[in-house]
Structures are given as structure tokens and as C-alpha cells.
Amino acid sequence: MSATLQPTRLNSLPNTAARLGVSVKCLRSWIYRRAIPYVKVGRAVRISDETIEAIIERGTVPALER
């Protein structure tokens, strides 16, 4: 039996920036510094949904329990 591969959705920089609430310039800086993984498709740079979710997860600060 072969495993079924799930297609990875690749997002443009403007779309990714909007989802993360940062500027495209900030996103390009992260890419230039290789602070985040990215995918090159020809000359286009794309960010996977998994990377976006990882950035959100990494930046999430839990609430204090009282």
C-alpha cells in the first residue's frame, strides 16, 4: 500500500503577510535572513501553510492560569 500525499498549499508573499499581520517587507527580511523556510517556484517565492501555522504556534503566548 502506498501512502497518500497531502498537497501542500503554497501562499504568495502578500497573502502570507496578510495572514500573519506583518508587512511584505518584513516577510522578505525573514526570507533574506533565512529565518523562515520558503519554497522557490521558478522566480516566485512561496510560503507553505505548514510554515505559517508553525510561525503562529511559535509566537503564541499562553494565558496565565489563576
TORROTOR-389121 format. One record per residue: residue in three letters; x negated, y negated, z of N, C-alpha, C, O in turn. Coordinates in steps of 0.001 Angstrom, whole numbers, plus 500000, padded with zeros to 6 digits. Layout:
alaXYZXYZXYZXYZ/...
//
This chain:
met499177501186500000500000500000500000499133498750500000498147498680500734/ser499485497775499195498720496530499172499442495470499986500672495419500025/ala498653494630500633499215493544501437499704492445500499499059492124499501/thr500842491884500838501376490784500038500750489486500508500796489155501693/leu500166488753499574499554487477499901500607486393499936501439486293499034/gln500570485589500971501457484451501060500822483293500299499648482994500518/pro501560482636499418500981481499498710500704480353499671501515480052500546/thr499567479728499502499191478588500327499622477329499610499276477118498447/arg500378476492500301500807475222499711499686474218499884499172474024500986/leu499313473585498790498268472572498811498902471201498642499729470999497754/asn498514470259499495499100468930499534498128467883499013496919467990499216/ser498665466870498342497849465753497882497417464921499092497977465056500179/leu496429464071498893495960463224499992497029462250500479497193462109501691/pro497773461563499588498822460680500098499895461423500908500372460920501925/asn500265462612500452501260463410501170500720463848502529501430463772503532/thr499474464304502567498847464732503818498718463563504783499009463702505971/ala498284462413504280498134461224505128499467460835505742499528460480506919/ala500530460899504962501860460560505472502298461543506553502871461134507562/arg502035462825506353502418463838507353501655463663508651502193463917509729/leu500395463226508558499573463075509761499670461680510373499226461461511500/gly500246460747509638500363459387510147499045458629510147498807457776511002/val498196458946509185496918458244509029496850457695507612497673458044506766/ser495875456840507355495714456295506008494967457288505117494274458183505601/val495122457110503823494371457928502858492879457668503030492068458583502890/lys492514456423503333491110456077503554490538456881504725489414457376504645/cys491300457011505801490874457807506964490691459269506557489697459900506915/leu491651459796505814491585461182505359490363461406504482489681462422504619/arg490075460463503574488893460574502717487604460550503544486629461223503210/ser487612459772504617486457459726505516486239461086506176485108461566506256/trp487315461701506645487210463033507249486666464040506237485840464886506580/ile487127463947504996486674464855503939485195464614503643484418465563503545/tyr484807463345503500483413462995503220482473463533504300481389464035504002/arg482910463419505570482096463905506686482253465404506911481615465976507795/arg483100466034506114483440467455506238483961467795507626483647468840508196/ala484767466878508152485389467080509459486614467987509347487054468564510341/ile487160468111508145488300468996507905488040469807506645487357469343505732/pro488590471028506595488447471817505367489356471271504268490429470739504552/tyr488930471401503028489722470947501892489492471874500721488569472689500723/val490347471739499720490276472578498528490083471666497320490794470672497170/lys489128472001496465488934471270495218489613472073494102489346473261493922/val490488471404493367491126471999492200490732471095491038491364470069490790/gly489691471488490342489117470594489346488530469391490069487672469546490938/arg488986468196489717488526466983490401489435466604491565489085465756492386/ala490598467237491630491580466907492668491193467530494003490692468653494053/val491428466792495077491190467283496432492546467544497061493427466685497020/arg492720468713497636493980469100498258493731469627499671492655470139499979/ile494744469489500517494679469953501895495782470989502095496935470744501742/ser495434472135502655496418473203502841497331472906504027496974472158504937/asp498512473507503993499448473392505116498811473909506408499042473354507482/glu498008474973506301497362475541507481496414474533508122496347474434509347/thr495688473791507305494774472778507826495543471668508524495150471213509598/ile496638471234507914497464470183508527497990470642509878497937469893510854/glu498497471868509941499017472400511208497908472510512256498143472249513436/ala496700472896511830495573473006512765495185471631513322494858471511514503/ile495222470599512477494906469244512937495936468790513969495585468204514993/ile497197469065513691498263468685514625498105469448515937498221468868517016/glu497841470736515842497678471568517050496484471108517884496567471021519109/arg495375470816517208494148470378517887494348469043518598493742468791519639/gly495206468184518029495418466873518603496564466786519602496795465738520203/thr497273467885519773498423467892520677497953467939522126497181468816522512/val498428466986522921498102466929524338499330467400525120500403466810524995/pro499182468461525928500340468966526668500785468004527766499990467232528301/ala502068468072528085502618467253529155502133467792530514501853468982530660/leu502045466912531473501692467328532831502904467954533510504023467450533406/glu502666469039534194503750469668534948503797469037536327502765468839536969/arg504979468731536766505153468091538076505852468990539022506083468617540172/
//
